[in-house]
Amino acid sequence: MTELPYIAGDAVYRYPAAGDEPAAPGAKVLILTRGGVCVIGSWGDGDLAWAPLPKRNHTKEEQTHALQHSAS
């Protein structure tokens, strides 16, 4: 079976059990489960690691929306 490529950037997971800061209680974050699956949710005791959600760029979203409407 061939591995599918993926894009990894500057974001890194934080591992609280290894000394990294914990996620804020109740905050929505990316969670790496013990099974290696990334999900969005709130940190739980059985989770392996967490990362902040990416920020949206509303200016670029508006530009994209305008370009899509001008092309049609």
C-alpha positions in Angstrom: 0.0 0.0 0.0 1.4 3.4 -0.9 1.4 6.2 1.7 -0.6 9.2 0.7 1.4 12.5 0.8 0.5 15.2 3.3 1.6 18.7 4.0 3.1 19.6 7.3 3.8 23.2 8.3 5.0 25.1 11.2 2.3 23.9 13.6 3.4 21.4 16.1 1.5 19.2 18.6 1.9 19.9 22.3 2.3 16.8 24.5 1.2 17.7 28.1 2.3 14.3 29.5 5.9 15.2 28.2 5.9 18.6 29.9 4.3 20.8 27.3 1.6 23.3 28.3 -1.9 21.8 28.5 -4.8 23.0 26.4 -7.1 25.6 28.0 -10.0 23.8 29.6 -13.0 23.7 27.3 -11.1 25.3 24.3 -11.7 23.9 20.8 -8.4 22.5 19.6 -6.9 19.9 17.2 -6.5 16.7 19.2 -4.2 13.8 18.4 -5.8 10.7 19.8 -3.9 7.7 21.1 -4.9 5.9 17.9 -3.1 8.6 15.8 -6.2 10.3 14.5 -6.6 14.1 14.4 -10.0 15.4 15.5 -11.4 18.8 16.6 -12.7 19.0 20.1 -11.9 19.7 23.7 -8.9 18.1 25.4 -9.7 14.9 27.4 -7.6 12.8 29.7 -7.2 10.0 27.2 -5.8 12.2 24.4 -2.1 12.2 23.4 -1.4 15.7 22.1 -3.1 18.9 21.0 -2.5 21.9 18.7 -4.2 25.2 18.2 -6.6 25.6 15.3 -5.3 27.6 12.3 -6.4 31.2 12.0 -8.6 32.4 9.2 -7.6 35.3 7.0 -10.9 37.1 6.3 -9.2 39.6 4.0 -8.1 36.8 1.6 -11.4 35.1 1.9 -13.1 38.3 0.7 -10.6 38.6 -2.1 -11.2 35.1 -3.2 -15.0 35.6 -3.0 -14.7 38.7 -5.2 -12.5 37.0 -7.7 -14.9 34.1 -8.0 -17.9 36.4 -8.7 -16.0 38.5 -11.2 -15.0 35.4 -13.2 -18.6 34.2 -13.6 
